[in-house]
């Protein structure tokens, strides 16, 4: 990939990367602070959130997050 081509995509990529980091950090903090999950355990959700980009944090908030 050429640098000139990459520069064309930067206005799209920068907000996407910021959203990814924000979502991942928010999900990770929630996993570490809350002991209740609908299914699975803390270790499983940390791995899902950290290693499955975008989909992992979304899965946690949609399926894994337990009652407060």
C-alpha positions, 0 to 999 in steps of 0.5 A: 500500500502506497503512502499517498493511498493511505493518506486518502483513507486517514479521515476515515481510519482515524475516527475508526481507530479511536472508536475501537480503542474507546470501545475496547477500553470501556468494555475491558474496564467493565469486565474487570470491575463487575463480577456478574456475567450472563455466561462465561467468566472474567478471563474469557471476557477479557480475552474476547474483548482484547483479541476480537476487535470491534466484535468482542466488545460489542459481544460483551455488551450485548451478550455477556454483561450481567445484572448490576 
